[in-house]
Amino acid sequence: MSFGEYPLINKPTTVKNTIADLIDNIFINDLGKVETMSAIVCDISDHYQIFHITKTSVEICDPNIIKKRQFNDKGISQSTHVIGLNYI
């Protein structure tokens, strides 16, 4: 696939009489993070519900409580570091 992305769903997501089509797409660039993917068949509609679950890792850190903001170079530097805007 272009841009290194791969389709997760490879089975039809809509069925009408004798026609089955894959019309829903979920693309991912790291197949190693995919936990599961599937389509949920439902008799109410001819359109299946699709979903995927990916593995994630969340880094938990100690909260840094800021009671008031300081609008000077030091305060701006600390704020941008906390929210990950190191390019400002």
C-alpha positions as CSV (number, residue, x, y, z in Angstrom):
1,M,0.0,0.0,0.0
2,S,1.0,3.6,-0.4
3,F,2.6,5.4,2.5
4,G,3.2,2.1,4.2
5,E,-0.4,1.6,5.3
6,Y,-2.2,-1.7,5.2
7,P,-5.9,-2.5,5.1
8,L,-7.2,-4.3,8.2
9,I,-10.5,-5.5,6.7
10,N,-10.3,-8.0,3.8
11,K,-13.8,-9.4,3.9
12,P,-17.1,-7.9,2.6
13,T,-18.7,-5.2,4.8
14,T,-22.0,-5.0,3.0
15,V,-24.1,-7.8,1.5
16,K,-27.2,-7.4,-0.8
17,N,-28.8,-10.5,-2.2
18,T,-26.0,-12.0,-4.2
19,I,-23.5,-9.1,-4.1
20,A,-20.9,-8.6,-1.4
21,D,-18.7,-5.6,-1.3
22,L,-15.9,-4.3,0.8
23,I,-16.8,-0.6,1.2
24,D,-15.4,0.2,4.6
25,N,-11.6,0.6,5.2
26,I,-9.4,0.9,8.2
27,F,-5.7,1.5,7.4
28,I,-2.9,1.1,9.8
29,N,0.9,1.5,9.4
30,D,2.0,-1.0,12.0
31,L,0.4,-4.4,11.8
32,G,2.3,-5.5,14.9
33,K,0.0,-3.3,17.1
34,V,-3.2,-5.0,15.9
35,E,-4.8,-7.0,18.7
36,T,-8.0,-8.0,16.8
37,M,-10.2,-6.8,14.0
38,S,-13.6,-8.0,12.7
39,A,-16.9,-7.3,11.2
40,I,-20.1,-7.6,13.3
41,V,-22.9,-9.2,11.3
42,C,-26.3,-7.7,12.0
43,D,-29.6,-8.7,10.4
44,I,-31.1,-5.2,10.9
45,S,-28.9,-3.8,8.1
46,D,-27.0,-5.0,5.0
47,H,-24.0,-3.1,6.3
48,Y,-21.8,-4.8,8.8
49,Q,-20.2,-2.9,11.7
50,I,-16.4,-3.0,11.6
51,F,-13.9,-2.5,14.4
52,H,-10.3,-3.0,15.4
53,I,-8.5,-3.0,18.7
54,T,-4.8,-2.0,18.9
55,K,-2.2,-2.6,21.5
56,T,-1.1,0.7,23.1
57,S,1.3,1.6,25.8
58,V,0.6,4.5,28.1
59,E,3.4,6.1,30.0
60,I,2.2,7.1,33.4
61,C,4.2,9.9,35.0
62,D,3.9,11.9,38.2
63,P,1.5,14.8,37.8
64,N,3.2,18.2,37.7
65,I,0.7,20.6,39.3
66,I,1.0,24.2,38.1
67,K,-0.9,26.5,40.4
68,K,-0.5,29.6,38.3
69,R,1.0,30.5,35.0
70,Q,4.1,32.7,34.7
71,F,4.2,34.6,31.4
72,N,7.9,35.0,31.2
73,D,10.6,33.0,29.3
74,K,11.1,30.5,32.1
75,G,7.3,29.9,32.5
76,I,6.8,29.5,28.7
77,S,9.7,27.1,28.5
78,Q,8.4,24.9,31.3
79,S,4.9,24.9,29.8
80,T,6.0,23.9,26.4
81,H,8.2,21.2,27.8
82,V,5.3,19.7,29.8
83,I,3.0,19.5,26.8
84,G,5.7,18.4,24.4
85,L,6.0,21.5,22.3
86,N,9.8,21.5,22.2
87,Y,9.9,23.3,18.8
88,I,8.5,26.6,20.1
